[in-house]
Amino acid sequence: MNCIAERAPETPDLVLPDWVRAQISALQLRLTERDAELKRRDLKIQQLTLELAHHRRMRFGCKSEAFSSEQRDLFVDASNEDGAAILAELEQQQESAPPPRQYKRSGRNPLPPELPRIEHRHEPASCTCGECGRDLVKIGEDISEQLDVEPARFFVHRHIRPQYACRACETVTAAAVPAAIIDGGLAAPGLHAWVLIQKYLDHLPLYRIETISTRHGVPIARSTLAQWVGQLGVSLQPLVDRLAVLLKQGQVLHADETPVQQLDPGKGKTKRAYMWAYRSNDLEDAPRMVVFDYQISRSGVHARNFLQDWRGHLMVDDYGGYKESFRLGVTELACLAHCRRKFFDLQAVGGHPVAAEALRRIGELYAIEAQAKGGDPAARLVLRQQDALPRLHALHEWLIAQRLKTADGSGLARAIDYSLKRWPAILRYVDSGILPIDNNPVENAIRPITLGRRNWLFTGSERAGCRAAAIQSLLATAKLNGLEPYAWLKDTLEKLPAWPYSRIDELLPLAKTNAE
């Protein structure tokens, strides 16, 4: 018997209105787009996270002295900028907006109290309670500060001198025109100071200064700027000459030199010149000063010409150009930081155990100096004799013993030989309370020159190099004495034209306690 299965009744197709189907399609499209966006964000977050991890390994995985100080400064700045940019991009990729950042004010350095303050008071929209309508009572204030800056602002000094006549005498009387460095010049002392600061402290070539002034609506021709710089350099030279005289009144000096490029128009290229630096000793009760001396070579005769009859203690590296000065009566001091650097290079390469021990021993000597910091020379001498001298003798004996076990020509042998060769000059500082342990002060003073030459690349002539050395001497000395360079320079340019040479010391960029 054939069985015929009953068919289930067919469900009629669900007919949706057009507007519903349109909404469904729109939602499906939005979901598809959102899935794609989420996938893109996930990939971007993963990419940024990997980049941030790589960035941090580069930033914190390198040794502090793997680069030169200039390279390290540039690397750290770029690293900090990149890290902040990566974190900002990561925040932008989050699905929801991140909460506002909460900065701990306790960890931020306070803004200088001498800066002018512009107060902005932010009162509530209403002085009544939004809940009950009663008057609000002031219970305190929340004060926060933001640092702001106003770019270079050009303005005009308009000098009006009324003229008065005497009919009886037929004479005319008017206020005298004050003396100026550039008679009848366009620029006021403040503008002259600004140009010198831009060129020699901020290391901007004149064409960039010309661009800045033009951007602010005051086009100043580069030829005019060059004329000002040349005349100002001549006017400031007596201050530098006097500074050099005062510098050589000290018993101890630091010296160093750094190469700069000088344009050689005849050959269409540059040649090497040198900026020599001479720095006062911080351990003496004397003003802090630095004088730069531009010379066309590294010959030791330039150091002898600068020092002339000076016969004190000179802290230098192992450059042979100073050796003749030592034969003429100058006493040599050797830089312990240079000795340390030789061993650090070995340690940085592969964890050399002998170099590590040398660094530890030298570190103990620096710890003693840190303990004596701020004390008087007599107390420092006692501490050096009691604590540093035995450690120096022990270090010397240890270096000799290690040298006997070290093969000639190796990196360790060269590091040990450098210290042993200069040992009498290294040891000399412990016999006094005013002699420095290293040459770091002058290296710090010369660092802006090495950084600045990345901008100006070369000096245009020997005269230009000498002018740069003179103005750099004044600005660097001002910074050493805690003076704001622009404020000091502006004030000096205002006073200098009518200032008597017998009182020139009062114009030098020295702290008041030192100058008096």
C-alpha positions in Angstrom: 0.0 0.0 0.0 1.4 3.3 -1.1 1.6 5.8 1.7 1.5 9.4 0.7 3.1 11.7 3.4 1.3 14.7 4.3 3.1 17.9 3.5 3.4 20.5 6.2 1.7 23.6 5.5 4.0 26.2 3.9 4.9 29.2 5.9 4.2 32.3 3.9 7.2 34.5 3.3 7.6 37.3 5.8 7.2 40.5 3.9 9.1 43.4 5.6 8.4 46.9 5.0 10.9 48.8 2.9 12.0 51.1 5.7 12.8 48.1 8.0 14.9 46.4 5.3 16.7 49.7 4.8 17.5 49.9 8.5 18.8 46.3 8.6 21.0 47.0 5.6 22.3 50.2 7.3 23.0 48.3 10.5 24.8 45.5 8.7 26.9 48.0 6.8 27.8 49.8 10.1 28.7 46.5 11.7 30.9 45.6 8.8 32.6 49.1 8.9 33.0 48.8 12.7 34.6 45.4 12.5 37.0 46.7 9.9 37.8 49.8 12.1 38.3 47.6 15.2 40.6 45.3 13.2 42.6 48.4 12.0 42.8 49.8 15.5 44.0 46.4 16.9 46.7 46.2 14.2 47.7 49.9 14.9 47.8 49.3 18.7 49.9 46.2 18.2 52.3 48.1 15.9 52.6 51.1 18.3 53.1 48.8 21.3 55.9 47.0 19.6 57.4 50.3 18.6 57.2 51.6 22.1 58.8 48.5 23.5 61.6 48.8 21.0 61.9 52.5 21.7 62.2 51.9 25.5 64.9 49.2 24.9 66.9 51.7 22.9 66.3 54.5 25.5 67.1 52.6 28.6 69.1 49.7 27.4 72.1 51.8 26.3 74.9 52.7 28.7 75.0 56.3 29.9 78.5 56.9 28.3 78.0 54.9 25.1 77.9 58.1 23.2 79.7 61.4 23.5 78.0 64.0 25.7 76.7 65.9 22.6 75.4 62.7 21.0 73.8 61.6 24.3 72.0 65.0 24.7 70.6 64.8 21.2 69.6 61.2 21.5 67.8 61.7 24.8 65.9 64.7 23.4 64.8 62.8 20.4 64.0 59.7 22.5 61.7 61.7 24.8 59.9 63.3 21.9 59.4 60.0 20.2 58.1 58.4 23.4 55.6 61.1 24.0 54.4 60.9 20.4 53.9 57.1 20.5 51.9 57.3 23.8 49.8 60.1 22.3 49.0 57.9 19.2 48.2 55.0 21.5 45.7 57.1 23.3 44.1 58.1 20.1 43.6 54.5 19.1 41.6 53.5 22.2 37.9 52.7 21.8 36.8 55.1 24.4 38.3 58.5 25.2 41.0 58.2 27.9 40.4 60.0 31.2 42.1 63.4 31.6 45.7 63.0 32.7 46.3 63.8 36.4 49.7 65.4 36.9 51.3 65.3 40.3 52.2 68.8 41.1 54.6 67.7 43.9 57.0 66.3 41.3 57.1 69.5 39.2 59.7 72.1 39.7 58.1 75.4 40.8 58.1 78.2 38.3 60.6 81.0 39.1 59.0 83.5 41.5 60.5 86.5 39.8 58.5 85.9 36.6 55.6 88.3 36.2 52.2 86.8 37.0 48.9 87.5 35.1 46.0 86.4 37.2 42.8 84.9 35.7 40.0 84.5 38.2 37.4 81.9 37.2 34.2 82.3 39.2 31.3 79.8 39.1 28.4 80.7 36.8 26.2 81.3 39.9 26.9 82.2 43.5 23.9 80.2 44.7 23.7 76.5 45.3 22.3 74.5 42.4 20.4 72.2 44.8 18.8 74.4 47.4 19.3 77.9 46.1 21.2 79.2 49.1 24.2 81.5 48.8 27.6 79.9 48.4 30.4 80.5 51.0 34.0 80.8 49.9 36.1 78.2 51.7 39.4 78.3 49.8 41.0 78.6 46.4 42.6 76.1 43.9 45.6 77.8 42.3 47.4 76.4 39.3 50.1 78.0 37.2 51.0 77.6 33.5 54.1 78.9 31.9 53.6 81.0 28.7 55.9 82.9 26.4 55.6 85.9 24.1 57.7 85.7 20.9 60.1 88.4 19.9 58.2 91.7 20.1 59.6 94.6 18.1 58.7 98.1 19.1 60.0 101.6 18.6 61.6 104.1 21.0 60.6 107.5 19.9 63.0 110.2 21.3 61.6 113.7 21.3 63.9 116.6 22.2 62.2 120.0 22.2 64.3 122.8 21.1 64.2 126.2 22.9 65.5 129.4 21.6 66.7 132.6 23.4 65.7 135.6 21.4 68.1 137.8 23.2 71.2 135.6 22.7 70.0 134.0 19.5 70.9 130.5 20.8 69.1 127.2 20.6 69.0 124.8 23.6 68.0 121.1 23.5 68.8 118.0 25.4 72.0 116.3 24.4 71.9 113.1 22.4 73.3 110.3 24.7 76.4 108.5 23.5 75.8 105.2 21.6 77.9 102.4 20.4 76.7 103.0 16.8 76.0 106.7 16.4 72.8 107.4 14.6 72.1 103.7 14.3 68.7 102.2 13.7 68.8 99.7 16.6 68.5 100.3 20.3 70.7 98.4 22.8 68.0 95.9 23.4 67.9 94.9 19.7 71.7 94.8 19.5 71.7 92.5 22.5 69.0 90.3 21.0 71.0 89.8 17.7 74.2 88.8 19.6 72.2 86.4 21.8 70.6 84.8 18.8 73.9 84.5 17.0 76.3 83.5 19.7 74.1 81.9 22.4 71.4 80.3 20.3 73.8 79.7 17.4 71.5 81.0 14.7 73.2 82.2 11.5 72.4 85.8 10.3 70.1 84.6 7.5 67.8 82.9 10.1 67.8 86.0 12.3 66.8 88.0 9.1 64.0 85.5 8.5 62.7 85.8 12.1 62.6 89.6 12.0 60.9 89.6 8.6 58.3 87.1 10.0 57.5 89.7 12.7 57.0 92.4 10.1 60.4 94.1 10.6 62.7 93.2 7.7 66.3 93.8 8.7 68.8 93.2 5.9 71.5 90.6 6.6 74.2 93.2 5.6 72.8 95.5 8.4 72.9 92.6 10.9 76.5 91.8 9.9 77.5 95.5 10.3 76.0 95.6 13.8 77.8 92.4 14.9 81.2 93.6 13.6 80.9 97.0 15.4 79.6 95.4 18.6 82.4 92.9 18.7 85.0 95.7 18.6 83.2 97.7 21.3 83.0 94.6 23.7 86.6 93.6 23.2 88.0 95.7 26.1 85.7 93.7 28.5 87.2 90.5 27.2 90.7 91.7 27.5 90.1 92.7 31.1 88.4 89.4 31.8 91.5 87.5 30.6 93.7 89.6 32.9 91.5 88.8 35.9 91.4 85.1 34.9 95.2 84.8 35.1 95.2 86.2 38.6 94.0 82.8 39.8 96.4 80.2 41.1 94.7 77.3 39.1 93.3 77.2 35.6 91.6 74.6 33.4 92.4 74.4 29.7 91.1 72.5 26.7 90.6 73.0 23.0 88.1 71.9 20.4 88.3 72.0 16.6 86.2 74.3 14.4 86.1 74.7 10.7 87.2 78.0 9.1 86.3 79.0 5.6 89.2 79.0 3.2 87.9 81.1 0.2 91.1 80.6 -1.9 90.6 76.9 -2.0 86.8 76.9 -2.0 86.6 74.7 1.2 87.2 74.8 4.9 90.3 74.3 7.0 90.6 73.3 10.6 91.1 75.9 13.4 90.7 75.6 17.1 88.8 77.3 19.9 91.0 77.2 23.1 89.2 77.5 26.4 90.6 78.7 29.7 88.4 78.3 32.8 88.8 79.5 36.4 89.0 77.1 39.3 85.8 76.7 41.3 87.6 75.6 44.5 89.4 79.0 44.8 87.6 82.0 46.4 87.5 83.9 43.1 85.0 84.8 40.4 84.0 82.2 37.9 85.3 83.0 34.5 85.9 81.4 31.1 87.8 83.0 28.2 87.9 81.5 24.7 90.9 82.1 22.4 90.4 81.4 18.7 93.5 80.3 16.9 94.2 78.8 13.4 96.1 75.8 14.7 96.5 73.5 17.7 100.2 74.5 18.3 101.2 74.7 21.9 102.6 78.2 21.2 99.1 79.6 21.4 98.7 78.3 25.0 102.1 79.9 25.9 101.1 83.2 24.2 97.8 83.3 26.2 99.4 82.3 29.6 102.5 84.5 29.1 104.1 84.9 32.5 101.4 83.0 34.4 103.0 80.2 36.5 100.2 78.4 38.4 98.7 75.0 38.3 97.2 74.0 34.9 94.6 71.2 34.6 94.7 69.7 31.1 94.5 66.4 29.2 97.5 64.6 27.8 97.9 66.8 24.7 101.5 67.5 24.0 101.0 71.1 23.2 101.1 72.0 26.9 104.4 70.2 27.6 106.6 73.3 26.8 104.5 75.4 29.3 105.3 72.8 32.0 109.0 73.0 31.2 108.8 76.8 31.6 107.4 76.6 35.1 103.7 75.9 34.9 102.7 73.0 37.2 100.8 70.2 35.5 97.5 68.7 36.9 96.1 65.6 35.3 92.4 64.9 34.8 91.2 61.8 36.7 88.0 61.8 34.6 90.2 61.1 31.5 91.8 58.1 33.3 88.3 56.8 34.2 87.1 57.2 30.7 89.8 54.8 29.4 88.6 52.1 31.8 84.9 52.8 31.1 85.4 52.2 27.4 86.7 48.7 28.2 83.9 48.0 30.7 81.2 49.2 28.2 82.4 46.8 25.5 82.2 43.5 27.4 82.1 43.8 31.2 85.9 43.7 31.7 86.5 42.7 35.4 89.8 44.6 35.8 88.2 47.8 34.3 85.2 47.3 36.6 87.6 47.2 39.6 89.4 50.3 38.4 86.1 52.1 38.1 85.1 51.1 41.6 88.4 52.5 43.0 88.1 55.7 41.1 84.5 56.0 42.2 85.7 56.0 45.9 87.9 59.0 45.1 85.0 60.9 43.7 82.8 60.0 46.6 85.4 61.7 48.9 85.3 64.8 46.7 81.5 64.8 47.0 81.8 64.6 50.8 84.1 67.6 50.8 81.9 69.7 48.5 80.9 73.0 50.0 83.6 72.8 52.7 86.6 75.2 53.1 90.0 74.4 51.5 91.5 73.4 54.9 88.8 70.8 55.6 89.0 69.5 52.1 92.8 69.1 52.4 92.4 67.1 55.7 89.8 64.8 54.1 92.0 64.3 51.0 95.1 63.5 53.1 93.2 61.1 55.4 90.9 59.3 52.9 92.0 60.0 49.3 95.8 59.7 49.6 95.8 56.1 50.9 93.4 55.0 48.2 95.5 56.7 45.5 98.6 54.8 46.7 96.6 51.6 46.8 95.3 52.3 43.3 98.8 53.0 42.0 100.2 49.7 43.4 97.2 47.8 42.0 97.7 49.3 38.5 101.3 48.4 38.5 100.5 44.8 39.5 97.8 44.5 36.8 100.2 45.9 34.2 102.7 43.2 34.8 100.0 40.6 34.0 98.7 42.4 30.9 99.9 41.9 27.3 101.5 44.9 25.6 99.3 46.6 23.0 96.0 45.5 24.5 93.2 47.9 25.4 93.8 47.3 29.2 97.5 48.0 28.8 96.8 51.3 27.1 94.3 52.3 29.8 96.8 51.4 32.6 99.7 53.1 30.8 97.8 56.3 30.4 97.2 56.5 34.2 100.7 55.4 35.1 102.4 57.8 32.7 100.6 60.8 34.3 100.6 59.5 37.9 102.6 62.4 39.5 100.2 64.9 37.9 97.2 62.9 39.0 98.4 62.6 42.6 99.2 66.3 42.9 95.6 67.4 43.8 95.6 65.7 47.2 98.4 68.0 48.5 96.1 71.1 48.4 92.6 72.0 49.3 92.0 74.1 46.2 93.3 71.9 43.4 90.6 70.2 41.2 90.4 66.5 40.7 89.5 66.7 37.0 89.0 68.9 33.9 85.2 68.7 33.7 84.5 72.4 34.4 86.2 73.5 31.2 84.7 70.6 29.2 81.3 71.8 30.3 82.1 75.4 29.4 83.3 74.3 25.9 80.3 72.1 25.2 78.1 74.9 23.8 80.7 75.5 21.2 80.7 71.9 20.1 76.9 71.9 20.0 76.7 75.2 18.2 79.0 74.3 15.4 76.3 71.9 14.1 74.3 75.0 13.2 76.9 77.4 12.0 79.2 74.7 10.5 82.2 77.0 10.1 83.6 80.5 10.8 83.8 82.8 7.9 87.3 84.1 8.7 89.9 84.3 11.4 88.6 87.7 12.5 85.1 86.2 12.7 86.4 83.4 14.9 88.2 85.8 17.2 85.0 87.9 17.5 83.0 84.8 18.3 85.5 83.7 21.0 85.3 87.2 22.6 81.5 87.4 22.7 81.2 83.7 23.8 83.6 84.5 26.7 81.3 87.2 28.0 78.1 85.2 27.6 79.5 82.0 29.1 80.9 84.0 32.1 77.5 85.6 32.6 75.9 82.2 32.8 78.6 80.9 35.2 77.8 83.7 37.6 74.0 83.2 37.4 73.3 86.3 35.3 70.7 86.2 32.6 72.9 86.9 29.5 70.4 89.1 27.6 69.6 91.3 30.6 73.3 91.7 31.3 74.3 92.4 27.7 71.5 95.0 27.2 72.4 96.8 30.3 76.1 96.8 29.4 75.5 98.1 25.8 73.5 100.9 27.3 76.3 102.0 29.7 79.4 101.1 27.7 79.6 104.2 25.4 80.0 106.7 28.2 81.6 104.4 30.8 85.1 105.2 32.1 87.7 102.5 31.5 88.9 103.0 35.1 85.6 101.4 36.2 85.4 98.7 33.6 85.4 95.9 36.2 81.9 97.0 37.2 80.6 96.1 33.7 82.1 92.6 33.7 79.5 89.7 33.9 80.5 88.7 37.4 78.4 88.1 40.4 78.1 91.2 42.6 79.8 89.5 45.5 82.7 88.6 43.3 83.0 92.0 41.5 82.9 94.1 44.7 
